[in-house]
Amino acid sequence: MKKRPLTLALLGLLLIPVLAFRFGGWAVVSVDDLPEYLVAGKPVAVSFKVRQHAVSLLDGLKPTITLTSGNTETTIPAGGDANAIAHIGFFVTQPKEYLAKWRAAGFRVDFNDPKIGDHGYIYTPEGLRIEIQENHILKDEGKTQTLPIVSDHVHFNGPAGYDKEAQAWYHERFGGTLVMQNEDVIPGMRLRWAIAKTTKPLLPTKGQTLDHVGFEIKGLEAFCKKLQASGVKFDQPYNMTRHKSFASATFTDPWGVSIEVTEGLSGL
C-alpha cells in the first residue's frame, strides 16, 4: 500500500477575490474531514462549501480540485459531472409548489423553464443534483399519482461512447425494457445514461453523498451466482447475516457505481 502526502488547492479558495466583486464582501471555503494522505488506487471523497460572509451558501460555482504529488499535478472537477452518477430523479404531485418552496428556503434550484417552474433540479448542500418533475408517464396514461413523491430514475454519468456499452451491461444483468438507446426500464425505476461534460476521470460513488444504488431482488442467492458467472466481482458476497433483517451483496460496476442488491428489505 502506497501512501502519498496530500496537497489540495481548492479553486474555491482561488475564487475568493472574484467572489468579492460578484457577491460583495468576502467568502469562506470550509472543507469537511480533509484526509491527511491518499492511498494509491483507493477512492476518497472530499466535500467543501463556499459561503458568502461565512453564512450564505453560494451556488452556480464550477470548482475544481488540484492534487499535487512531487512534480505531478492533476486537476479534476468537483461535483456534478465529476461523478459516476449525474443525478437522481423523482416524480412529485405538485412540482411547482415544491420547487418554489425549496428555493424560498434558500436551497439552490435550477428551473428548466423559469416561466413555468414545474420542472427543475434541487441541489443538496454537498452538490447532489435531484431532478423534480410531474409524473408525465401516468399523465399520458390518463392516471394520477397518489403518493406525494415516487422514484423516477437514476442518471448515470460516463465518458463519450460509453452509454450503449453501459446500457447493455445493466440490461444483461438486471433485465428490463429497452425503450431508447440510453434508457432501460426496470420495475419501479428507469436507468438512464448521460455523457459527462468532462474528459477527466470520474469519481466513484463510494464515500460520496450518494454512496450507492440498490436493487431489491427475489431469489437473491441464485441471482448473485448468475452475476458472478457473468464476470461480476463482489465487494461483499451474498450474506444472510450481514444485516439483521435482510440478505445482501455489494459490487461495483465498471464505471465506478457502487451497487447493493438485497432480498427482504422491501418487507420492512
N, C-alpha and C positions, 0 to 999 in steps of 0.2 A: 504494500500500500504506500503510495507516494503522497506526502502532504506538501502543499505549497503555500507559502505565505500569501495572504490576500491583500491586494491593494485595489480599492474600488474608487473610481472617480464618477460620482453621480452627476449626470448632466443637469439634474435639478439644481445642484449647487452652482453650476456654471451659469444657470439661467437667472440667478437672483438679481443681478444688475438689470437685466432686461425686464424681469417681472416688476421691478420697482417703477419702471415707466409705464408698463401696461396696466398694472393693478393699483399703483400708488403705494408709496411707503416701502415696505420690505417684506420678504418671505422667509420661511424657515423650512428646511428639509429634515424630517425625522426618519431614522432608519430603525426598523424593528429587528432585534436579535441578530445583529451583524456577526457572521461567523468569524472566528479567528484565523481559519485556514480552509483551503479547499482540498478535497481528495480527488485525485485524477480519476475520471470515469464515473464519478458519483454526482448525481444532480443535486443542486442546492437552490433553495428559494430565498430570495431577498425581497422584502417588501418595504416600501417607504412612502411617505406622504409629503406633499408640499402645501403649506398653509400660509395664506396671506396674513401678515401681522401675527403669525403663530396661532391663529384662531380658525379662519375660514379655509376649508379645503378648496384647492384650485383644480379646475378641470381644463380640458382642451389642450393639455400638455402632451408632448411626444418625447418622453425621456428615454435615455439610453444608459446602459451600464458598461463601463470600460474596465476590463480586468488586465492587470499587468503582472507578468512573471518574468523576471530578468529583463531581457531585451524584447520579449514578445508582448504584444498588446492586441487585445481583441475587444471589439465593441459590438454589443448586441442591443436590440430594442428591448424595452421593459414593458411588459403587459401587452394586452390586446393581441396584435398579430404576432407577438413573440411566442405565444403559447400554442401547444398542440391542440387545444380546444379554443376556437374563436369566440363562441358564446353559446348560451343555452336559451331556449325559448319557452314561453308559457302562453296559453290562451286564458284570457280573463273575461268576465262577463261585462265589465264596464271599463275598458282600457283607457278611455279619455279621462274619466274621473280619477282613476288610479295614477296615471302619469302626471296629471296636473297636481294631485295631492302630494306625490313624492317630490316633484320639483319645488313646490311651495315649502316643503320641509327641508330643503337645502341639498337634496341629492342631485347629482348630475343626471340629466335626462336629455337625450337627443331624439327629436321627432323626425320621422320620415317626411312628414309634411306638417310643419308647424301650424298651418291654417286649419287643418283638420284635427290633428292632435290625438288620433285614436290608434296610432301605431308608432312605436319607438323603442328606445333602449334606456334602461336604467343601469347605473354603474354602482357597484359596491365601493366602499372607501378604499379597498385594495385594488380596484380596477377591473373586477369581473364584470363583463357585459352581459345583460339579460334582456332578451327581446320580449316585448309585451304587445299583444295584439288580440283582436276579436277572433273567435273560433270560426273562420271562414269556411272550414270544411263542413261543419254541421250546418252552417247557414246556407250553404249551397245545396244541402240535402233537405232543407226546409225544417231542420230540427233546432232545438235550443239547448245550449249548455246549461246544466243545472247546478254544477259546483262553481263557486266563485273563481277558482283557478285550477287549471289542469296542465300537465306536462304536454309540450308540443314536440320539441326537437332538441337534439344536440348537434351543433355545427362544428365539425372538426376542421382543423387547420393543417395545411401541409404545403410542400414545395410544388412548383409548377409541374403538371403532368401526373401528380400522384393520385388524383381523385378517382379515376377509373380503377386503378390498382387497389386502392383502399376500399372502394365500394365492393369489389369482387371479394376481397379478403373477408370483410364483415358478412357479406351475403353467404359465402361458403360456410361460415361458422354459425351464424345466427338466423339464417333464412330470411324470411320477409318477402315483400313485394317490391320489385324494382319499378318505380314509376317515372323516373327520368334518369339521365346519365349521372347525376350526383346525389341521388336520394334512394334510400331503402326504408320501406315502412314495415316496422315490426309491431306486434301488439302493444298499444299504449305509448308509442314513441316513433318519431321519424328520425332517421340517421341521415345527416347531410354532410357534404364535404365542400370546403372552400379552398381557394388558392391563397396562401399567405402573401401579404404585400411586401414581405421582407425576404431577402435571399440568405439571411443569416440562419444558422441552426436554431430550430425551435426548442423552447423549454419543455421538458416533460411535465406532466401534470402532478406527479408525486411531490407532495410537500407544499403545493400551492393552494390558493383559496378553494379552487375546485380540484380536489385531490384525485378523484377517480369517478368513473361512472359505474353503475351497477345494473345487472340484469337478473331477474328472478326466473329460475329455470325449473321445470318439472322433470324429475329424473336426473338430478344434477350429477350424480356419480357417473352414470353412463355418458352423460354429455361431456364431462371432463375427460373421459377416456377417448372420446372422439376428437376433442380439441388436441389432446396430446398426440394422437395419431396423425393429426394434420400439421404437426410441427410446433405447436404452442409449447413454450417452456414456462412452467408455473413459478411465480414468485413465492406463492404459498399454495401447496397442493390441496386437493379435496380433503376436507376435515369436518367431522360432525361435532367436535367438542371445542373448537377454537372460540365459537360463540355459544352462549348458553342455550339459545332457543332456535338456532337455525344452522344449517350446513353452509360451507362457503369454500371458495378458492379464489386466488387472485393471480393475474398475469398482466403483461404489458404488451400492447400492440406494437407493430414495427415502427410506429411514428411517435411513440412516447406517451400514449394514453394508458393510464393505469385502469384496469378493469376488475371488478369484483363480480363473481357470479354466485348466487345464493339460492337456497331452497328452504322455504319455511318462513322467510321474512315477511311475505305478503299477508300471512295469517296473524301477525302480531298486532 
